[in-house]
Amino acid sequence: MKLNLFQWLVATAALAFFAWHERSGPWPPLRVAGLLLCVLGYLLLSLARYQLGRAFSVRAEARTLVTTGLYARFRNPIYIFAEVFLAGFALVLRSWWPVVFLLAAIPVQMVRARKEAAVLEAAFGDEYRSYQSRTWL
């Protein structure tokens, strides 16, 4: 399953609707910081997904080893920036339920990242181990 442009546009529209809907009520600095985290997380997650290109898959597959862009610094930027988005979402909503999703997502993403690392290491060997040594998460 691959996310296409239409799906990203729907997600962007949903985020814009959410921002419009949540315009009521006070916006203290912590809530504004949450909005900034949401926007930053969403943009960087989208950029990471774009940079992954055809290498993206729902299941762990070793099509190509992407080592440029955000992937030059992070092995799993999609996971990292999804967490940043959820943290910001919790601050914007001033609610604990996005924190539940955030805390539940962390171990799931850790398991996925380990599976992906094993698949990539099996396919790319020393090239992947070298990449792993110079990147974070």
Steps between C-alpha positions, in 0.01 A plus 500: 500500500645832395376842603427713198462872448123484552545340844754765600262774382218347706727491806603862441137604462412318823783678681387837359140430607622407847700823526197703388268316739735549796534874447254566782615533855818646642834433337758522780869450411491124570213451256678709236813289556284192444375640170858567392594141592199372303594697191871416528430132563255480210726680255808296591303175499369589154850589382638172635226304323571688177876439530439129557322486164461152354689350792191558718295195588267403781686174558874496551656459154848569372444675167771765529701651782409868528785694665438857384287788626354440844618138471860623510442586869214273613429136412130539582394863449139407424466344844684783675297778342171315549580507872583872481163556332314303769675690779399830340147370445469426873608855584262657249203298621602542862408136538661180623360264233762584232763421765347151528544455123853639522597263781336205324671583170852508641536125572319412176736718302803358683396146402441609139835681488681187623327284237584752229862515618529121486359490145727782384806348665430165336465667160774763516745358755800721571350793312204503740718447809715798393185708447370389839820610674475857369128561553272542798190291575 
